[in-house]
Amino acid sequence: MIVMDRENTMAKGWSHAVSTTNDLEELDRFRMRVGAPPQALHLGNRPHLDLKLESRERALGDPEVRVFERTADMLRYLQGLERHHAKEKRQPEK
């Protein structure tokens, strides 16, 4: 699933889009779907897209994307997912 902030706290007019599973293929397909250039994809600890202008507007209007009003809210959501997945991995199967 792709999540994004409505507007990046540190860069007005820009949004981050992130795959909840850090799936690079999912991010790249989304990048192409919204018409963002290849340079929008940033790798690293948390791969993401930096979106602006038309690609940002298309992404914000995509019904499959969960949009957070604040960057901090999006990051908190992602951290919660990571904690949940880590907890699932630690629990033995029954």
N, C-alpha and C positions, 0 to 999 in steps of 0.2 A: 504494500500500500504506500502511496505517496502522501506525505504531509508537507505543509509549507506554512511559512509565516506570511501574514498579509503584507507586512513591510518590515524589512530588516531594521532592527533598532539602530544599528551603526551606519546604515547607508540608505538614506531616503530614496524612494523610487525603485528599490531593489527588493527581491524576495529570495529566500532560500527554499529549495525543494529537496526533500530527503526521502529515501526509501527506508521504510521501517525495518527492513532486513539487510540494509547496506548492499542491496542487489545492484551491481553496476549495469547489468543488462536492462533491468527495469528502469533505472534512471536514464539510460541512453535512449530507450524506446520513448520514454516520456519527453525527453529533450527534443527528439525528432517530431513527436506528435504536436508539441506546442510551438515548434518552429524556432527553437533556440539554436545558436551556433555551437559547434563542437567545443569551443573555448569556454562555454558556460559550465561544462562538467569539470568539477574539481575533485581530485582524489586525495587521499590522506586518511587520517584517523576516522573521520566521518564523511564519506563521499557525499557530495551535494551538487545541486545546480544553483548557479547565481542567475536569476532571471530579472529582466527589465523590459520595459516597453511592451510591444505586442505579445511576445511569448509569455510575459508575466501575466498580462490580462487574460490570455487564453487559459493559462494554468489556474488562475483564480476562479475562472468560470467553469472549470471542469468538475462535473458532479462526482467523479470518482476520487477527487482529492479532498483530504481533510485540511481545512484552512484554520489556522490559529491566529487570533488577533495580535498576539504578542510573541516575539521570538522566545522569550523566557518560558511561555506556556508550552510552545512546541518542544523545546528542549526538555522540560519537565516530563512531558508525555513520553518522549523517546527514552529518557532515563528510566521511567517506570516500566516500559516494555522490556528494556534490557534487564532490569532487576527480576521481572517476572520470568523471563526466559532462563536466566541464570538459576533461579530457584527450581524451575522445572528440571533442569539438567542435573541438579544435585539430588533430587528425589529418586529413590530406586523404583523400578517398575514393579507392579504387583502381579 
